[in-house]
């Protein structure tokens, strides 16, 4: 079934048809596709800021000693870099952009369950971002705690922690509202005939993500409130001088922030699961295994937070348990990797830009995942804890994984979003720069981390200089890659896109590009199998 | 054709599902505090016992009863709306809101008394107390304070529902806002049911 009855002649969602025009129409929209784009633009702006901050850090680290800013500024910059990248980009990231834009279409819905709440969540996101920005310019200087806000330092430093923490709290609230919205959407708005096991796998991933958002985020919310109360009223929960316990803060923090890693990566896995069958023109291998492994990651991922604190002081039994669970959570991730590779096996792989990003994802995510186990193992973790090995590991997961999946998703759904194509050759060149730059930037950090280079240090011993210089050069190559990519996507000279340029089988490809405001004039007919290529 | 958004079908089940999921998040929000409470009580059991004797069990019990009654009346108001009894629904919602006010007045006296004898986080007296005392009173103010905030939010929602009942916007066919307000109110009640023994009756 192609669902051709939905290729009707209505104007695309990008054309204003309501009573408002231009920017006003966008700021008052409740259309899930437009809200997805609002998030896309906001995230892009924040990403450029966060990336420039990262580049300045790399430049500062080019040689030992001070280059052009001092240690306090360095601390403030890595804090802001972390806050922006984590709270403003990768946690909402794929969920809010592609969860909003394509998820409702994929399940055959005309919008999310609560469209106005959806817009409200975007405004909360902008408000939270604004508060984070304000925290940089008010009070006694920008926060210097790192994005983790570890107590007791965060309760004692004179910098402007309260504003930054409030910003993170507001962003968390926005994330919760999006999670609730998506859970209800997937439960209530699936097209007639679309049972859970007929859903494509991106909605499955978004569903699992939404549950983590809903069940984990409140814990960071209350923890951040405790930090604020600690600073304002000296409640003493985390202050040993008043009987409190700083390690308790670390527990509460990671009870959210470890599941948050799965908030970031699950939708990324969902995107890869969409791209690979389309470009191999093959049915996905192990549909149910992938669907259920998303839930398994969400479930087990909730109970591994202690692995961030093997060196902070926990009982032997606790660290054994957390280590075991950490190894367990790697299993469903590995299942997905095997399934992707098995899908590609003997497929007619069409190496278009989206699938290049998907392959890069599998490669980088595997390195990131396996080095994660080095830290999940108790003995080796003592060696690598708080070194640049950890920095390399999570950048491989978050940038190599989530980041490359995000770029893959943009290149995959770009024709659907804007109704135009981009230049494949330029996109491939950008991909080369990004892939090479990325590995040059982060791989040396594994090596010097093992040799003892601590993370978050402004200065280092001369023996690490070569590796740091390679890293910095990699950072610049990566930056060039992004410039090429952005220019390529913003050039408006691409050919008009057809409804289904890639030969995809999921429902978004049955609609015109760009889709009309009301996605499905008549309920779509749901295919028996979501990836029916045989 | 002019339209800013597409017309969504009304979905009361969906709206209630959303509320239930939101309630999960609220429980986890307080869950973080219960966790801190559990750790600290385990560590300073004797101090917690002594400190809790400072709380007025009578006011605590009174507030528990007040909230239980309000939970009942809000549930009854939904039945009244379903039976098209606007007058009864109004009365029951007014009783609910009155209970909320009584609760807040009680809390005002309770907190006022503590603050007047300098028993609040950050006071000079607090700094000189034993660690278990400091943490108990910090938890007391933090938990009851956050609960009060939720109570005020719940009361505002019910106030909106009351106005809508009067205007006929909430009626026997369209009452999901009142139902969700009621659900939220039960949550406020439920959290108090846990706070009361943990803070007032701990021995």
Interface residues (C-beta under 8 A of the other chain):
Chain A: X17 X18 X19 X20 X25 X28 X29 X30 X31 X110 X111 X113 X114 X115 X176 X179 X180 X181 X183 X184 X187 X188 X189 X214 X215 X216 X217 X218 X219 X221 X222 X223 X225 X226 X229 X232 X233 X234 X235 X236 X237 X242 X243 X244 X245 X248 X251 X252 X255 X517 X518
Chain B: X1 X2 X3 X4 X5 X6 X8 X11 X13 X14 X15 X17 X18 X21 X22 X24 X25 X26 X28 X29 X30 X31 X32 X33 X35 X36 X39 X40 X43 X44 X120 X121 X122 X126 X127 X130 X131 X132 X134 X135 X138 X139 X141 X142 X146
